[in-house]
Amino acid sequence: MSELQKREPSRPPEAWDAETLRELYRVMVTIRSFEEKVEEFFFAGEIPGFVHLYIGEEAVAAGVMAHLDGGDYIQSTHRGHGHTIAKGAELEPMMAEIFGKNTGYCKGKGGSMHIADFGVGMIGANGVVGGGYNIAVGAGLALQMQGRRGVSVVFFGDGAANRGTFHEAANLASVWKLPVLFVCENNQWASTTPYRTTTAVEDVAVRAAGYDMPGVVVDGNDVFAVYEAAGELTASIREGGGPALLECKTYRIKGHYVGDPEMYRTREEVREVFRRTDPLRIFADRVLAAGLMTAEEMDRAREESQAAVSRAVEYAERSPEPDPSELYEDLYV
Ligand SMILES: Cc1ncc(C[n+]2csc(CCOP(=O)(O)OP(=O)(O)O)c2C)c(N)n1
């Protein structure tokens, strides 16, 4: 039986190459800038539907996706903007989709919770909690049957970890030794419900043992820890080692959805946790102290990401609404 591993980052800061660091930071800061703009425009009344932000969880998307390429698949959740950006989707059609415009990835019919870009292997976000596992396992089966060395990654929350679909998918993936990485983003909350009131075990990853797969727990706010663990697990999966479960402990900084009154926790709690766990600040502290990037480089990366996001907003605002006559196009029943 595989044992649960609680993994600390092992590589000293000097061992990281500059290009990897810059790319990890670029991805995290782009996600942060994107989410801040989405929040702003949601409150300005320009975005229809529901929006769930990923602020505070950027290290997970950046650290995992750094090991994937266009031949790998990801399945995302209702909190999927960060995964989609990290997988290489373009900001313009993403923003247009969130604005409900017809230049969006899904012609404005999906919105925030249903962005997909098959071109980069992002095979869908999912508004059904726990709805992604079996799709990811199907993609993993396709990779195996086609003899490709790809990996299929499914992201899910701690709440979703309690759905039966998790157990079905984990079991099948294990029995068939499918190339699937299960990534639990344990942000401590499922809507209004704290993790420990719904889940008997301290770590979701302990469940991996029940399916004879490796289970690893990392600090999900530390991109170095996520990067290392995801690197080892994806390498083993590519070599035919079968599925694995990576749990990233993080914290949901914003409300469950934009506009959530958050009656279930205090602003002080959130502020205090964010002060300690902001993945961008943890990254900055480490690379600046080790002299691996300069403050100017980081400022420039932030400004570039903000400019790119602003261009995406302009594109979305300029784009037309979908024509009502197209309502029944692209429907598969
Ligand atoms: C099958 C299903 N049940 C309930 C919901 C309503 N719902 C939307 S998000 C959510 C909480 C999900 O929590 P978690 O999986 O921990 O993800 P997080 O929101 O923390 O990222 C719930 C209950 C849903 N969308 N789908």
The ligand as an SDF file (V2000), in Angstrom:
LIG
                    3D

 26 27  0  0  0  0  0  0  0  0999 V2000
  -23.2480   18.3850   -7.6650 C   0  0  0  0  0  0  0  0  0  0  0  0
  -23.2740   19.7900   -7.0950 C   0  0  0  0  0  0  0  0  0  0  0  0
  -23.6770   19.9820   -5.8280 N   0  0  0  0  0  0  0  0  0  0  0  0
  -23.7030   21.2320   -5.2980 C   0  0  0  0  0  0  0  0  0  0  0  0
  -23.3430   22.3180   -6.0690 C   0  0  0  0  0  0  0  0  0  0  0  0
  -23.3530   23.7230   -5.4680 C   0  0  0  0  0  0  0  0  0  0  0  0
  -21.9720   24.1370   -5.1880 N   0  0  0  0  0  0  0  0  0  0  0  0
  -21.2830   24.9030   -6.0470 C   0  0  0  0  0  0  0  0  0  0  0  0
  -19.7060   25.1530   -5.5380 S   0  0  0  0  0  0  0  0  0  0  0  0
  -19.9420   24.2780   -4.1260 C   0  0  0  0  0  0  0  0  0  0  0  0
  -18.8210   24.0930   -3.1190 C   0  0  0  0  0  0  0  0  0  0  0  0
  -17.6220   23.4450   -3.7200 C   0  0  0  0  0  0  0  0  0  0  0  0
  -16.5880   23.3880   -2.7770 O   0  0  0  0  0  0  0  0  0  0  0  0
  -15.1930   22.8040   -3.1610 P   0  0  0  0  0  0  0  0  0  0  0  0
  -15.3460   21.5600   -3.9580 O   0  0  0  0  0  0  0  0  0  0  0  0
  -14.3930   22.7000   -1.9090 O   0  0  0  0  0  0  0  0  0  0  0  0
  -14.5740   23.8820   -4.1480 O   0  0  0  0  0  0  0  0  0  0  0  0
  -14.2260   25.4250   -3.8570 P   0  0  0  0  0  0  0  0  0  0  0  0
  -15.4850   26.1960   -4.1460 O   0  0  0  0  0  0  0  0  0  0  0  0
  -13.7880   25.5320   -2.4570 O   0  0  0  0  0  0  0  0  0  0  0  0
  -13.1400   25.7550   -4.8310 O   0  0  0  0  0  0  0  0  0  0  0  0
  -21.2420   23.7770   -4.0800 C   0  0  0  0  0  0  0  0  0  0  0  0
  -21.7600   22.9530   -2.9650 C   0  0  0  0  0  0  0  0  0  0  0  0
  -22.9480   22.0780   -7.3930 C   0  0  0  0  0  0  0  0  0  0  0  0
  -22.5690   23.0760   -8.2080 N   0  0  0  0  0  0  0  0  0  0  0  0
  -22.8980   20.8090   -7.8810 N   0  0  0  0  0  0  0  0  0  0  0  0
  1  2  1  0
  2  3  1  0
  2 26  2  0
  3  4  2  0
  4  5  1  0
  5  6  1  0
  5 24  2  0
  6  7  1  0
  7  8  2  0
  7 22  1  0
  8  9  1  0
  9 10  1  0
 10 11  1  0
 10 22  2  0
 11 12  1  0
 12 13  1  0
 13 14  1  0
 14 15  2  0
 14 16  1  0
 14 17  1  0
 17 18  1  0
 18 19  2  0
 18 20  1  0
 18 21  1  0
 22 23  1  0
 24 25  1  0
 24 26  1  0
M  CHG  1   7   1
M  END
$$$$
